[in-house]
């Protein structure tokens, strides 16, 4: 354990030194220090952004952009102290996303945030900033768009609003609100007629909404979009032809398997899986060791079995959840309100309490039937409610940002993501 901790500290120091060294010698490289919010407790890390990365073909996965996009996504979470939008504003400032430094844009609102003061059923925390990238033949304005994916309470109503037909209704509504904000932001910053490049990032719900927005913007603009832990967003043929969106998910994260795939749901762009025991293309053991060296620094725990048990358990949970919902109409009328109360900690009547308890019990039995390894540690208090089992709490913990951050920081390259061909039907 001591050797692992020392190795990880050395690794973190190397990231920091390398990032600072590049920033001091290269005007195109900037470094961001950011916090990784987690049920295990917040930790900080540093990553660089090289403006020249935006010059590459957006349809080609770029690991450096993916990692700094994760940093933007977790920085978009509402802060717990002081100004709720302070983390994302600090992130933008470190990377020089400050269009006001241009002479003809001074005094304009080059960084804006919405819905950070309070979170309600109709809000969507959004942050935008922009700057010129000067490494093209002529300066190109890059607009960064980050969506809050944490500390959102009543915004669970948007997650759970699947709708009766078509794409996920709640995500579509939130995405249109974001696009309206973007158009106003462009007008306010004299960018309405500019050929802007859009950089989007979000985690969880924020990632799902970024996925929808990216699919809309990419029809006429260059879009760089990296999402993490995003649920499904769309039904029917997804918009993948523009290639600017990459959705990075964990095979053990049940939240990325909802709404049920049996109802035709998928994502726009391309889905890439974090290293998994279900991937026959790579040796999982050394990758897991790399992951644990970083994960232990974020959580104080290790996961020696990785997702060898958890990935099949997550798939079993997703399949079992779809059974009582039957279809979208039954879900909306019989279950949506109950789930909102469960996820927001509201009072459940006796009848609703019994139904929720029965559902959780059935899902627990389904995941126990495929469990073969001991469960990893779970943070105290992390649960889906008073009736949730340890198995379900463990699966819910796989949606934690620390897990995604540890994998992305532990992997020096993204090739193990690119060649991963997991699908939800691959589970044993």
N, C-alpha and C positions, 0 to 999 in steps of 0.2 A: 504493500500500500504506500509506504513512504517513497519508494522508487517511482511509483506512478505519479504521486503528487509532485515530486521534484521534476519529473519529465514534463508534466503538464505546465508547471510554472515556467520552465525553460522555454516551452513552446509558446506560451503567452508572451514571454519577454521578447522572443524572436519576432512574433507578429508585430509587437509594438515598435521594436527597433527598426525593423524593415520598413514599416509604414512611415515612421518619422524620417528615416533616412531618405526615402523616395520623395517625401513632401518637401524636404529642405533643398533638394537638388533638381527637382523637376516641377515647373510651374503648372503642369497639367495634373499633378497628383495631390490629393488632399486626404486628410485622415480624420475619421470620425470616432470619437469615444462614445459608447452608448451603453445603456443598461439593458440587461436581459431580464424582464419581469418573469417570475416563475412562482409556482406554489411552494417551491423549495427556498425561495428568497432571492432577491435581486443580486445579480452579478454584473460586472462591467467588462467590456472587451473593446478592442480597437481594430478597425479595418480601413484599408485605403479605397479610394475611388480614383481611377485614372480616367480623365475626361475622354481620352482617346478610345476607351472601350465603347463609347456610343457610336463610333465610326464603323464598327463591325456590322455585318449582316445580322439584323435583329432576329432572324429566324434560326440563328445558330446559338445554341446554349453557351453562355459564358459564365464560368464558375465565379470569377471575381465580381461580376455584376450580380450574380445570384446571392453571394454572401453579403454584399453591401445593401442589397435589396432587403434581405432579412433584417439587417440593422435598421433600415428605414421603417420596415413593418413593425418591429417591436418598439421603436421610438415613437410610433404613432399611438401607442396605448396611452390612455389618460394617465397623467401623473397623479400620485397619491398625496402630494404636498405642494403648496403654492399654486401656481397657475397650472391647470390641468393640461394645457398644451405646451408647457415648457420643454419637455423632452424632445418633441419633434421640432420645435423652433430651434433648439440648440443643435440638433442634428443638421438641419439645413444651414445654419450659420457656419458650422465647421467645414462644410463642403462648398462654401462660397455660393450657395443658392440665394443670391441677393441681387436681383435685377436692378435695384436702385443705384448700384455703383456705376451703371451706364449713364452718361451725361444726359441723354434725352429721356431717361426714365426716373430721374431723381424725384423723390417725394411721392412716388406711386406705391400702392400697397403690394409690394413684391412677395410678401409672405402673408398668407391668410389661412385662418382656421374657422371651422364651423362646428357647432354642436359639441363643443368641449366643456362648456360650463355646466351642462346638465345632460343626463341621458334619459330619454323617454322612449315610448313605443314607436315614435315616428322620426327619431333622430338618427343621424349617421355621421359620426365624427370624421371630419375630412380636413386634410391639411394640404396646401399647395404652395409651391415656391418655384422660382425660375432663375436661370442665368443663361448667358451666352456661352456656347462652347466654341472656342476659337481655333480648334485644330482641323476644321474642315476648310475647304477653299474659301468660304466666306462664313462669318459667324452664324451659328444656328441656335435659336432659343430652345432650351430644354426645359420643359415644365415637369417638375416632380410632383406626383400625386400619391399621398399616403392615406390609408384608411384605418381608422381605429379598430382593433380587433380584440380589445380587452377592457375590463372594468366597465362593462356596459349595462348590467342589470336589465332594465325593462326593454332594452333593445332586443332581448331574446324574442320578443313578439314578432320582430321582422324575420328572424331566423326560422321561426315556426310557421310563418304564413306562406305555405307552399302554394296555395291556390287550388282551384278545381281542375284546371287544364293548362296546357302549355308550360312555359318556363316557370321557374320558381318566382312566384308573384312578389314576395317581399324583397328579394334581391333585385328584381327588375325595377321596382319602385325606387329603391335606394340608389340604384345605378343611374336612373334618369335624373334624380335630384343632384347627383354628383356631376353629371354632364352639364346640367343647367348652371351649376356653380362654376364649372370650368369655363364655359362660354363667357360668363360675366367676369371671371378672373382675367381672361384674355382681353376683354374690352377695357377693363380697368388698368391693365398694364400695356396697352397699345400693341397687343399681339394678335388681334383678331384677324389680320390679313397676313400674318407671318406664317411661314412653313415650319411649324413647331414639331419637335420630337417630344413624345410623351413617355415618361418613365413612371410606372406604377408599381406599388408594392402593398401587400396587406397580409395579415395572418388571420386564419379562421374565417369568421364572417367577413372581415375586411378583405381577405383574399378572394372570397367568392364574389364580392361586389366588384373588385378590381378585374376579375376575369370577365364579368359581363361588360364593364365599361371598355376594357381593352378590345373586346370583340366588335364593339360599335365603332371605336376610334380607328381601328386598323383598316377599315374599309377605304379610308382616304388619307391616312397619315402613318408615319413610322411610329411604332409602339414597342417599347421595351417593358415587359411586364413579368414579374416573378412573384408568385403567390406561394403561401405556405399553409398547410393544414386546412385547405379550403374544402367546404362541402360541395356537393354537386349543384349545378346552377341551371342547366338547360335540358330540354328534351328534344328529340329529333336530331337531325344532323348538326353537329357542333361546328362552329366556324374555326377551322384549323388552317385554312389555306393561306392566311396572312402570316402565321407562324411567329408572332411576336410574344405570345403568352406561354409561360412555362409554369405549371402547377406542381409544386413539390410536396409530396405527401409521404407519411409513414404507413407502411402496410399494417401496423398495429394500432392505428388511430381510427377508432370507430366513427368519429365525427366526420371523417372524410368519406364515409360510405353512405351518408344520408343527404337528401331524401333517398328512399330505397331505389336501388338500381333496377329492381323489378318493375318499377313504374316508368322506366325509360330514361332516367336521369343520367347525365354525364356532365362534362365540363367543356368549355371552349378551350382552344389552344391544346397543348400537350401535357399529359400527366407524367411526371417522373417520380419514381419511388426512391426513398432513402434506402441505403443498403439493408437487405433483408435476408433472413434464412430461407425464404421461399425462392430466392433468385439462384438458379442453377448455373448462371454464367460467371459467378465470382466465388472465391473462397471467403466465406463470411467471418471466420474466426479472426484473421488478422485485422479486418475492418472493425470488428467489434472491439478489439483491444484498443485501436486508435480512438474509437468513440468513447470508451470508458475512461481513457486518460483525461479527456476534457470534461465528460459528464460528471465525474467525481468532483471536479472543482466547482461545478454549478450546484450540485445537489448533496455532496457529502456521501453519496452512495454509488455503488456500481451495479451493473446488471449483467452478470456473467453469462446468462442464457440468452440475452438479447430478446429478439422477438420470436424465438423458436416456438414458444407457446402462445405468445400474445397475438401474433398475426392470425393464426387460425381461430383464436378466441374472439378477436374483433369481428371476423367475418361471420362467425356463428351468431354473435350478438346482433349484427346488422340484419341477418336473415330472420332471426326470431322476432325482431322489432316489427318487421313488415307484416307479420302474420296477423296480429289483432287489428292492425290498421286497415287491412283488407284492400282499400282503395283510397283515393284522395278525398272523396266525399265523406266516407266514414271517418277518416282521420280528422278532417276539418270539423265535423259536427260533434264527434264523440271524444276526441283526444286532444285537440290543439289547446283548448283552455286548461286541461289538466296539466299538460306538459309545461305550459307557461308558469303555472303556479309552482311546479316542482323546481324549475330552473331559476326562478326568481325568489324562492323561499317564502311564497305566500301561503296563507292558511288554506288547507284542504278540508272540505267537508268529509263526513264519514264515508259516504258513497265514493267520492273521488279518491279518498285515501285508500280504500280497499282495492279499487281498480288499479291505481298506481302501484300499490304493493304487489298485486298479482302479476302485473306486467314485469316488474323488476325481478320477481321470483322466477318467472318463466325464462327470462333472459339469462339469469344467473345459472339456472339448470342447463341451458343450452351451452354456455361457455364452459361450465364445469365438465361437460361430456367430452371436450377436446383438450382439456388441460393435462399436461404431462410433466411440467416443471414447477418448481416452487415459485411463487409470485415474488417479484422484486419489491423493495420498500416503496411505500406511498407516503407522501407528506401528511402530517397530522391535519385532520379536518377536511381533506380533499374528498368530496363525496358528491353524489347526485341526489342526496337527500337522506332523511332519517332511516329510510328502509333499504337503502342501497347496500349491496354486499361488498365485501372486500374485492371480489373479482371485478365488479363493475367500477369500483373506485380506481382499481389498478388500470383498467382500460381507459378510463377518463383521464388518468394521468399521462397517457401516451399522447394526449393533445397539448401537453405543456410546452411552452416555447423553449424551455431549457433542453428538451430532447432534440428539437429541430436545430437549435443553435449549436449544440455539441456535435451533431453529425456534420453540419456545414463547416464548422471551424476545424473539425478533425480531418476532413478530407482535403488534401492539397489540390486535387483535381476533381472534375465532375464526371469523369468517364464512367464511374460505377452507377451514376444516375442515368446517363444517356443510353446505355445498353440494357437497362433493366426493362423487361417486358411483362411485368406482373399484371394480372387482371384479377378482378374480383372472383372469377370462376376458377382460378388456379388453386384455391384453397383445398386442402385434403378433406 
